Amino acid sequence: MASNLLWKPDQDQIDHRNLTAFAEQHGFTPDDFPALHEWSINSQESFWSSVWSFCDIVGDP
């Protein structure tokens, strides 16, 4: 079965999404999602603490 791309965000949408801001805040580029994903797996405590801070979640992670 062939996989056809149905939609792709334009550069302005990529530049202004929350995931891009989060990635850049932690030294990742928007096009390096695999590295961000690897960090989320290999450094779970740091990653989730960063997510809580970025999202302004109040509580204990």
Protein Blocks (a to p, Z undefined) as FASTA:
>chain_A
ZZddfbdcdfklmmmgmklmmmmmnopafklmmmmmmmmmmmmmlmmmmmmmmnopacdZ
Z
